[in-house]
């Protein structure tokens, strides 16, 4: 923290200014921009340094990769960028790494500046605020000043704009880099009327290469055997007794959620027959309802106890929701996209949808993980479902997925995700998205339904509507009554479904029939409550 305020790229910069803020962008997908469009999002790039939880890659390798991917996605060259909206935090290492990345990519950089000297660093909101600023640069024709910089650091090789300029701006490259080495770059341009500019990209269907799950019953084998016997999986796994290939030293400094995440990531790779040294995932997509609660609690506890004068930097870095996925990326050297989705009970579904939207045919396999930890103080405050059962539950599941699915592969396919306002029925559009009642009955031998305890009346109404509208007569498995109440339960249910489909037979406790074979049918995994989701 710089007591004098952030001075991005200044010779005497000492740190950032913590800020608050919010930003909102309304996006419309269309072949041509609608009337009144302010700008067009034409390219985006994602990467992960896979280097350190807080410090950037010293050569700016991940930052350069994100910018290069954004240019490629937009079909543009570096020379076509009119202005760079820098990440520019004002910290010594961050500004140096970003400057190296830009000097490596741009032979003659265009005008550039950081606006964190104006707004400060609003952390999770910073990227959105800077995207809005980039749109306004195009719509209103100006380049903002790099406020706070009095004497540019000549050693960086950049000459930021020190006074605001009025000029036409056709294209902006906007950088946002975060803890865990997560990097994003956007290219925003003035609206184009060129026909066919929009590139249609279908969501991929993933084939399952490896699966791992962790519940109160234990790691994958223990969980699956317990499930097949018809016994409950509720509870909190004892991480001290879980046998993994991870060294004690690699887990020693990690708290509960990053430990769960690493255990799952390595177990899924092992299940796929991959050693840690055999290659890195093409990306990591992580869903967590509430993030690392232990670190959050400890950080806030120290902050309040010291009248906001002291808190652990390690706990602060560890408390950000993407910290567990970033730890996995660092251990696995995964430099591709690293996305964390935080959507309460539907976080795993959002992570899987993100993976299917970003990953393309021909890409390397990716890791998709859903996990959450229970915390005695914070879980009841954040997750009303967690107080609805006797005892606490947590855990999750991980999937090593290839975007090369064929008709004969065991597949994991995101199919539907929609918010449902109170009092509305989200089932009709779900049925339509899945191909109609007849196709649903022909494709699926069972439905695994996730109904959070806090939305039980809505979920029960959704199931009734689904059965009435489809005529489905197969098994309905209300899985949260077995897994326990925690946000990562849907990831566990997906692992259970993968196991059932791979065996081709429903467990006796679900079917009531020892010969309840699926006959080639799959399982429909539904999330029901505030959102309706389908996998």
C-alpha positions as CSV (number, residue, x, y, z in Angstrom):
1,X,0.0,0.0,0.0
2,X,1.5,3.4,-1.0
3,X,0.7,6.0,1.6
4,X,1.0,8.7,-1.0
5,X,-1.5,6.9,-3.3
6,X,-0.8,4.6,-6.3
7,X,1.8,5.9,-8.7
8,X,1.7,3.5,-11.6
9,X,5.0,3.3,-13.6
10,X,6.5,6.1,-11.6
11,X,10.2,5.8,-10.6
12,X,9.3,6.1,-6.9
13,X,6.2,3.9,-6.9
14,X,5.6,2.0,-3.7
15,X,2.4,0.1,-4.0
16,X,-1.3,0.3,-4.7
17,X,-4.4,2.1,-3.3
18,X,-7.2,-0.2,-2.2
19,X,-10.5,1.0,-3.5
20,X,-14.2,0.1,-3.8
21,X,-16.3,0.3,-7.0
22,X,-18.6,-1.4,-9.4
23,X,-19.2,-1.5,-13.1
24,X,-21.9,-2.8,-15.4
25,X,-21.8,-3.7,-19.1
26,X,-24.9,-4.7,-21.1
27,X,-23.7,-7.1,-23.9
28,X,-25.7,-8.2,-26.9
29,X,-24.7,-10.9,-29.3
30,X,-25.6,-10.2,-32.9
31,X,-24.3,-10.3,-36.5
32,X,-24.3,-6.5,-36.5
33,X,-24.1,-4.1,-33.5
34,X,-27.6,-2.8,-32.6
35,X,-28.4,0.9,-32.8
36,X,-26.8,2.8,-30.0
37,X,-24.0,0.4,-29.5
38,X,-21.1,2.2,-27.8
39,X,-18.4,-0.3,-28.7
40,X,-17.8,-3.9,-29.6
41,X,-15.9,-6.7,-27.7
42,X,-13.9,-8.3,-30.5
43,X,-11.3,-10.3,-28.7
44,X,-10.3,-11.8,-25.4
45,X,-7.3,-13.8,-24.0
46,X,-6.8,-15.7,-20.8
47,X,-3.7,-17.2,-19.2
48,X,-2.2,-18.1,-15.9
49,X,1.4,-17.4,-14.8
50,X,1.5,-20.7,-12.8
51,X,4.3,-19.0,-10.9
52,X,3.4,-17.7,-7.5
53,X,0.2,-17.0,-5.4
54,X,0.8,-13.2,-5.4
55,X,3.9,-12.2,-7.4
56,X,3.7,-12.0,-11.2
57,X,6.0,-13.9,-13.5
58,X,9.2,-11.8,-13.5
59,X,9.4,-11.8,-17.4
60,X,5.6,-11.1,-17.8
61,X,5.2,-14.4,-19.6
62,X,1.5,-14.9,-18.6
63,X,0.6,-11.2,-19.3
64,X,2.2,-11.5,-22.8
65,X,0.3,-14.7,-23.5
66,X,-3.1,-13.2,-22.6
67,X,-2.5,-10.2,-24.8
68,X,-1.3,-12.3,-27.7
69,X,-4.4,-14.6,-27.4
70,X,-6.7,-11.5,-27.4
71,X,-5.1,-10.3,-30.6
72,X,-5.4,-13.7,-32.2
73,X,-9.0,-14.0,-31.1
74,X,-9.8,-10.6,-32.6
75,X,-7.8,-11.4,-35.8
76,X,-5.7,-8.2,-35.3
77,X,-2.1,-7.3,-35.1
78,X,-0.4,-5.2,-32.4
79,X,-0.1,-2.3,-34.8
80,X,-3.9,-2.0,-34.9
81,X,-4.2,-1.1,-31.2
82,X,-4.8,2.6,-30.6
83,X,-4.6,2.6,-26.8
84,X,-3.6,0.2,-24.0
85,X,-5.5,0.5,-20.8
86,X,-2.8,-0.9,-18.5
87,X,-3.3,-3.1,-15.4
88,X,-0.8,-0.8,-13.7
89,X,-1.2,-1.3,-10.0
90,X,1.7,0.9,-8.9
91,X,3.5,-2.0,-7.2
92,X,7.2,-2.4,-8.2
93,X,7.0,-6.0,-9.5
94,X,3.6,-5.8,-11.3
95,X,4.4,-2.7,-13.3
96,X,7.8,-4.1,-14.2
97,X,6.3,-7.5,-15.4
98,X,3.6,-5.7,-17.5
99,X,6.1,-3.4,-19.0
100,X,8.3,-6.3,-20.1
101,X,5.3,-8.1,-21.6
102,X,4.3,-5.0,-23.6
103,X,7.8,-4.2,-24.8
104,X,8.1,-7.8,-26.0
105,X,4.8,-7.8,-27.9
106,X,4.7,-4.2,-29.2
107,X,7.7,-2.9,-31.3
108,X,6.4,0.6,-30.9
109,X,3.7,0.7,-28.2
110,X,0.7,3.0,-28.8
111,X,-0.4,5.5,-26.1
112,X,-1.0,3.8,-22.8
113,X,-2.0,4.6,-19.2
114,X,-3.2,3.0,-16.0
115,X,-6.3,4.5,-14.4
116,X,-5.6,3.0,-11.0
117,X,-4.0,6.3,-10.0
118,X,-7.5,7.8,-10.4
119,X,-9.8,5.0,-9.1
120,X,-7.4,3.0,-7.0
121,X,-7.5,-0.8,-7.2
122,X,-11.0,-2.1,-6.6
123,X,-9.7,-5.7,-6.6
124,X,-12.4,-8.0,-8.1
125,X,-14.2,-5.0,-9.7
126,X,-11.1,-3.4,-11.2
127,X,-11.3,-5.3,-14.5
128,X,-15.0,-4.3,-15.0
129,X,-14.3,-0.7,-14.2
130,X,-11.5,-0.5,-16.7
131,X,-13.6,-2.2,-19.3
132,X,-16.2,0.5,-18.9
133,X,-13.5,3.2,-19.1
134,X,-12.2,1.5,-22.3
135,X,-15.6,1.7,-23.9
136,X,-15.9,5.4,-22.9
137,X,-12.5,6.1,-24.5
138,X,-13.9,4.9,-27.8
139,X,-17.4,6.4,-27.5
140,X,-16.2,9.8,-26.3
141,X,-12.8,10.0,-28.0
142,X,-10.2,10.5,-25.3
143,X,-7.2,8.8,-23.6
144,X,-7.1,9.2,-19.8
145,X,-4.0,10.3,-17.9
146,X,-1.8,8.0,-15.9
147,X,-2.5,9.9,-12.7
148,X,0.1,9.6,-10.0
149,X,3.1,9.2,-12.3
150,X,5.4,12.3,-12.1
151,X,8.7,10.8,-13.1
152,X,8.2,7.7,-15.4
153,X,10.6,4.9,-14.6
154,X,13.0,5.0,-17.5
155,X,14.0,1.4,-16.8
156,X,10.6,0.1,-17.8
157,X,10.9,1.5,-21.4
158,X,7.3,2.8,-21.3
159,X,6.2,6.4,-21.6
160,X,2.7,6.6,-20.1
161,X,0.3,9.4,-21.0
162,X,0.7,12.0,-18.3
163,X,-2.0,14.4,-19.4
164,X,-5.4,13.4,-20.7
165,X,-5.8,13.6,-24.5
166,X,-8.8,14.2,-26.7
167,X,-8.4,12.1,-29.8
168,X,-10.2,9.4,-31.8
169,X,-9.7,5.9,-30.4
170,X,-10.8,3.0,-32.5
171,X,-9.4,0.0,-30.6
172,X,-8.4,-0.5,-26.9
173,X,-6.4,-3.3,-25.3
174,X,-7.4,-3.6,-21.6
175,X,-5.3,-5.6,-19.3
176,X,-6.4,-7.1,-15.9
177,X,-4.0,-9.3,-13.9
178,X,-4.7,-10.8,-10.5
179,X,-3.6,-12.9,-7.6
180,X,-2.6,-16.4,-8.5
181,X,-1.1,-15.2,-11.7
182,X,-4.5,-15.0,-13.4
183,X,-4.3,-12.8,-16.5
184,X,-7.0,-11.5,-18.8
185,X,-6.9,-9.1,-21.8
186,X,-9.8,-7.6,-23.7
187,X,-9.8,-5.9,-27.1
188,X,-12.7,-3.4,-27.4
189,X,-13.3,-1.6,-30.7
190,X,-15.7,0.9,-32.2
191,X,-18.8,-0.9,-33.5
192,X,-18.3,-2.5,-36.9
193,X,-21.0,-3.0,-39.5
194,X,-19.1,-5.7,-41.4
195,X,-21.4,-8.6,-42.1
196,X,-20.5,-11.9,-40.6
197,X,-18.0,-10.4,-38.1
198,X,-19.5,-12.5,-35.3
199,X,-17.8,-15.9,-35.0
200,X,-20.2,-18.6,-33.8
201,X,-18.6,-21.0,-31.4
202,X,-20.5,-24.0,-30.2
203,X,-20.0,-25.4,-26.7
204,X,-17.8,-28.5,-26.7
205,X,-18.9,-31.8,-25.3
206,X,-16.3,-33.3,-23.0
207,X,-15.2,-36.9,-22.8
208,X,-14.3,-38.0,-19.3
209,X,-10.6,-39.1,-19.0
210,X,-10.5,-39.2,-15.2
211,X,-12.7,-38.5,-12.2
212,X,-12.1,-38.0,-8.4
213,X,-14.4,-37.2,-5.6
214,X,-14.0,-36.5,-1.9
215,X,-16.8,-36.7,0.7
216,X,-17.3,-37.6,4.3
217,X,-16.9,-41.2,3.3
218,X,-13.4,-40.6,2.0
219,X,-11.6,-40.3,-1.4
220,X,-13.0,-41.7,-4.7
221,X,-12.9,-45.4,-4.1
222,X,-14.3,-45.1,-0.5
223,X,-17.0,-42.7,-1.7
224,X,-18.1,-44.8,-4.6
225,X,-18.2,-48.0,-2.6
226,X,-20.2,-46.3,0.1
227,X,-22.6,-44.9,-2.4
228,X,-23.1,-48.4,-4.1
229,X,-24.0,-49.8,-0.7
230,X,-26.7,-47.2,-0.3
231,X,-25.0,-45.5,2.7
232,X,-24.8,-41.7,3.3
233,X,-21.8,-39.7,2.2
234,X,-22.4,-36.8,4.6
235,X,-19.8,-35.4,6.8
236,X,-16.4,-33.7,6.5
237,X,-13.5,-35.8,5.1
238,X,-10.6,-36.1,7.5
239,X,-7.9,-34.7,5.3
240,X,-5.2,-36.0,7.6
241,X,-6.0,-39.6,6.8
242,X,-6.6,-39.2,3.1
243,X,-3.9,-41.1,1.3
244,X,-2.6,-39.2,-1.8
245,X,0.6,-39.0,-3.9
246,X,1.0,-35.4,-2.7
247,X,3.9,-34.9,-0.3
248,X,3.2,-33.6,3.2
249,X,5.4,-30.6,2.4
250,X,3.3,-29.6,-0.6
251,X,0.2,-29.4,1.7
252,X,1.8,-28.2,4.9
253,X,1.0,-24.5,4.5
254,X,-2.4,-24.9,2.9
255,X,-5.7,-24.6,4.7
256,X,-8.8,-26.7,4.1
257,X,-10.2,-25.6,0.7
258,X,-6.9,-25.4,-1.2
259,X,-6.0,-28.8,0.2
260,X,-9.3,-30.3,-0.9
261,X,-8.7,-28.8,-4.4
262,X,-5.2,-30.1,-4.8
263,X,-6.1,-33.6,-3.6
264,X,-8.9,-33.7,-6.1
265,X,-6.9,-32.3,-9.0
266,X,-4.0,-34.8,-8.5
267,X,-6.4,-37.7,-8.0
268,X,-8.4,-36.9,-11.2
269,X,-5.1,-36.8,-13.2
270,X,-4.0,-40.1,-11.6
271,X,-7.4,-41.7,-12.5
272,X,-6.7,-40.6,-16.1
273,X,-3.4,-42.4,-16.1
274,X,-1.4,-39.2,-16.0
275,X,1.6,-38.6,-13.8
276,X,2.2,-35.1,-12.5
277,X,5.2,-34.9,-14.9
278,X,3.3,-36.1,-18.0
279,X,1.9,-32.8,-19.0
280,X,-0.2,-29.9,-17.8
281,X,-3.9,-29.4,-18.1
282,X,-4.9,-26.9,-20.9
283,X,-6.9,-25.0,-18.3
284,X,-8.4,-25.1,-14.8
285,X,-12.0,-24.3,-14.2
286,X,-13.0,-24.1,-10.5
287,X,-16.5,-23.8,-9.0
288,X,-16.8,-22.8,-5.3
289,X,-19.9,-21.4,-3.6
290,X,-18.1,-19.5,-0.9
291,X,-14.4,-19.7,-1.4
292,X,-11.7,-20.3,1.2
293,X,-13.6,-19.7,4.4
294,X,-10.8,-20.6,6.9
295,X,-8.5,-17.9,5.4
296,X,-11.4,-15.4,5.2
297,X,-12.3,-15.9,8.8
298,X,-8.7,-15.7,10.1
299,X,-8.0,-12.6,8.0
300,X,-11.1,-10.8,9.2
301,X,-10.6,-11.9,12.8
302,X,-7.1,-10.4,12.9
303,X,-8.3,-7.3,11.2
304,X,-11.1,-6.6,13.6
305,X,-9.1,-7.6,16.7
306,X,-6.4,-5.0,15.8
307,X,-8.9,-2.2,15.0
308,X,-8.1,-2.7,11.3
309,X,-4.4,-2.1,11.8
310,X,-3.1,-5.6,11.1
311,X,-3.9,-8.7,9.2
312,X,-2.0,-11.6,7.7
313,X,-0.9,-11.0,4.1
314,X,-0.9,-14.7,3.6
315,X,-4.5,-15.1,4.7
316,X,-5.5,-12.1,2.5
317,X,-4.0,-13.7,-0.6
318,X,-5.4,-17.1,0.4
319,X,-8.9,-15.7,1.0
320,X,-9.5,-14.7,-2.7
321,X,-11.9,-17.2,-4.3
322,X,-9.5,-18.1,-7.1
323,X,-6.6,-19.0,-4.7
324,X,-7.3,-22.8,-4.6
325,X,-7.4,-23.1,-8.5
326,X,-4.3,-20.9,-8.7
327,X,-2.5,-23.2,-6.3
328,X,-3.4,-26.1,-8.5
329,X,-2.1,-24.3,-11.6
330,X,1.2,-23.5,-9.9
331,X,1.7,-27.2,-8.8
332,X,0.7,-28.5,-12.3
333,X,2.3,-25.7,-14.4
334,X,-1.0,-25.1,-16.0
335,X,-0.6,-21.8,-18.0
336,X,-3.9,-21.8,-19.8
337,X,-7.2,-20.2,-18.7
338,X,-7.8,-20.3,-14.9
339,X,-11.4,-19.4,-14.2
340,X,-13.1,-19.5,-10.8
341,X,-16.9,-19.3,-10.8
342,X,-18.6,-18.4,-7.5
343,X,-22.4,-18.9,-7.8
344,X,-23.5,-20.5,-4.5
345,X,-25.1,-23.9,-5.1
346,X,-24.6,-23.7,-8.8
347,X,-20.9,-22.9,-8.9
348,X,-19.8,-26.3,-10.3
349,X,-22.3,-26.0,-13.1
350,X,-21.0,-22.5,-13.9
351,X,-17.4,-23.7,-14.0
352,X,-18.3,-26.5,-16.4
353,X,-20.2,-24.1,-18.6
354,X,-17.2,-21.8,-18.6
355,X,-15.0,-24.6,-19.6
356,X,-17.3,-25.6,-22.5
357,X,-17.5,-22.1,-23.8
358,X,-13.8,-21.3,-23.6
359,X,-12.3,-24.6,-24.7
360,X,-12.3,-25.5,-28.4
361,X,-11.9,-28.7,-30.3
362,X,-8.2,-29.5,-30.6
363,X,-7.3,-28.0,-27.2
364,X,-5.6,-29.9,-24.5
365,X,-7.7,-31.6,-21.8
366,X,-8.8,-29.4,-18.9
367,X,-9.5,-29.8,-15.2
368,X,-13.0,-28.9,-14.0
369,X,-13.3,-28.9,-10.2
370,X,-16.2,-28.2,-7.8
371,X,-15.4,-28.0,-4.1
372,X,-16.3,-26.2,-0.9
373,X,-15.3,-26.3,2.8
374,X,-17.6,-26.0,5.8
375,X,-16.7,-23.4,8.4
376,X,-18.5,-23.4,11.8
377,X,-18.7,-19.6,12.0
378,X,-19.1,-18.5,8.3
379,X,-21.0,-21.3,6.6
380,X,-24.3,-20.7,8.6
381,X,-24.0,-17.0,7.7
382,X,-23.4,-17.6,4.0
383,X,-25.2,-20.8,3.2
384,X,-28.7,-21.3,4.8
385,X,-28.8,-24.9,3.5
386,X,-25.8,-25.8,5.7
387,X,-27.8,-25.4,8.9
388,X,-30.6,-27.7,7.7
389,X,-28.9,-31.0,8.6
390,X,-27.3,-32.5,11.7
391,X,-23.6,-32.2,11.3
392,X,-21.5,-30.4,8.7
393,X,-20.6,-31.7,5.2
394,X,-18.1,-30.6,2.6
395,X,-15.8,-31.9,-0.2
396,X,-16.1,-31.9,-4.0
397,X,-15.1,-33.6,-7.2
398,X,-12.7,-33.1,-10.1
399,X,-12.9,-34.1,-13.7
400,X,-10.1,-34.4,-16.3
401,X,-11.9,-33.7,-19.5
402,X,-11.0,-33.9,-23.2
403,X,-12.8,-31.7,-25.8
404,X,-12.6,-34.6,-28.3
405,X,-15.9,-36.4,-27.5
406,X,-17.2,-39.0,-29.8
407,X,-20.5,-40.9,-29.7
408,X,-18.9,-43.8,-27.9
409,X,-17.1,-41.8,-25.2
410,X,-18.4,-41.4,-21.7
411,X,-19.3,-37.7,-21.8
412,X,-20.0,-34.9,-19.4
413,X,-22.1,-32.3,-21.3
414,X,-23.4,-29.0,-19.9
415,X,-26.8,-28.5,-21.3
416,X,-28.8,-25.7,-19.5
417,X,-28.3,-23.0,-16.9
418,X,-30.9,-20.3,-16.2
419,X,-31.9,-18.1,-13.3
420,X,-35.5,-18.5,-12.3
421,X,-37.3,-15.6,-10.5
422,X,-39.5,-16.5,-7.5
423,X,-42.9,-17.8,-8.6
424,X,-41.9,-18.8,-12.2
425,X,-41.5,-22.2,-13.6
426,X,-38.1,-22.8,-15.2
427,X,-38.8,-26.3,-16.4
428,X,-40.4,-25.6,-19.8
429,X,-37.3,-23.9,-21.3
430,X,-35.2,-26.7,-19.7
431,X,-37.3,-29.3,-21.5
432,X,-37.0,-27.4,-24.8
433,X,-33.2,-27.1,-24.5
434,X,-33.0,-30.9,-23.9
435,X,-35.0,-31.7,-27.0
436,X,-38.5,-32.2,-25.7
437,X,-40.2,-34.9,-23.5
438,X,-39.8,-37.8,-25.9
439,X,-36.1,-37.3,-26.4
440,X,-35.6,-36.9,-22.6
441,X,-37.3,-40.2,-21.9
442,X,-35.3,-41.9,-24.6
443,X,-31.9,-40.5,-23.6
444,X,-32.0,-40.8,-19.8
445,X,-32.4,-43.7,-17.4
446,X,-32.4,-41.6,-14.2
447,X,-32.5,-38.1,-12.9
448,X,-30.1,-37.0,-10.2
449,X,-31.8,-33.9,-8.7
450,X,-30.0,-31.4,-6.6
451,X,-32.4,-29.5,-4.3
452,X,-30.7,-27.2,-1.7
453,X,-32.5,-27.3,1.6
454,X,-33.0,-23.6,1.6
455,X,-34.9,-23.8,-1.7
456,X,-36.7,-27.1,-1.0
457,X,-40.3,-25.9,-1.8
458,X,-39.1,-24.4,-5.2
459,X,-37.1,-27.6,-6.0
460,X,-40.0,-29.9,-5.2
461,X,-42.2,-27.8,-7.4
462,X,-39.6,-28.0,-10.2
463,X,-39.5,-31.9,-10.0
464,X,-43.3,-32.1,-10.0
465,X,-43.4,-29.8,-13.1
466,X,-40.7,-31.9,-14.8
467,X,-42.5,-35.2,-14.3
468,X,-45.8,-33.7,-15.3
469,X,-44.5,-32.2,-18.5
470,X,-42.2,-35.0,-19.6
471,X,-44.0,-38.1,-18.4
472,X,-40.6,-39.4,-17.2
473,X,-41.0,-42.7,-15.3
474,X,-37.3,-43.4,-14.5
475,X,-35.5,-43.1,-11.2
476,X,-35.4,-39.7,-9.4
477,X,-32.5,-39.5,-7.0
478,X,-32.6,-36.6,-4.5
479,X,-28.8,-36.6,-4.1
480,X,-28.4,-33.9,-1.4
481,X,-30.1,-36.2,1.1
482,X,-27.0,-38.5,0.6
483,X,-24.2,-36.1,0.0
484,X,-25.1,-33.6,2.6
485,X,-25.7,-29.9,2.2
486,X,-22.8,-28.0,0.7
487,X,-22.3,-26.1,-2.5
488,X,-19.9,-28.6,-4.1
489,X,-22.5,-31.4,-3.8
490,X,-23.4,-31.1,-7.5
491,X,-19.8,-31.9,-8.4
492,X,-20.0,-35.0,-6.2
493,X,-23.3,-36.0,-7.8
494,X,-21.7,-35.7,-11.2
495,X,-18.9,-38.1,-10.2
496,X,-21.5,-40.5,-8.9
497,X,-23.4,-40.2,-12.2
498,X,-20.2,-40.9,-14.2
499,X,-19.6,-44.0,-12.2
500,X,-23.2,-45.3,-12.7
501,X,-23.1,-44.7,-16.4
502,X,-19.7,-46.3,-16.8
503,X,-21.0,-49.4,-15.1
504,X,-24.3,-49.3,-16.9
505,X,-26.4,-50.4,-13.9
506,X,-28.2,-48.4,-11.3
507,X,-27.4,-49.3,-7.7
508,X,-30.1,-51.4,-6.0
509,X,-30.9,-48.7,-3.4
510,X,-31.9,-46.3,-6.3
511,X,-33.7,-48.7,-8.6
512,X,-35.2,-51.3,-6.2
513,X,-34.4,-53.7,-9.0
514,X,-31.2,-55.8,-9.2
515,X,-31.4,-55.8,-13.0
516,X,-32.0,-52.0,-13.5
517,X,-29.6,-51.6,-16.4
518,X,-29.4,-48.3,-18.2
519,X,-29.4,-49.9,-21.7
520,X,-27.1,-47.3,-23.1
521,X,-29.1,-44.4,-21.5
522,X,-27.4,-41.6,-19.6
523,X,-28.1,-39.7,-16.4
524,X,-29.6,-36.2,-16.3
525,X,-28.1,-34.1,-13.5
526,X,-30.5,-31.3,-12.5
527,X,-29.9,-28.4,-10.2
528,X,-33.2,-27.0,-8.9
529,X,-33.9,-23.9,-6.9
530,X,-33.0,-20.3,-7.6
531,X,-31.4,-21.7,-10.8
532,X,-32.3,-24.5,-13.0
533,X,-29.3,-26.3,-14.5
534,X,-28.8,-29.5,-16.5
535,X,-25.7,-31.7,-17.2
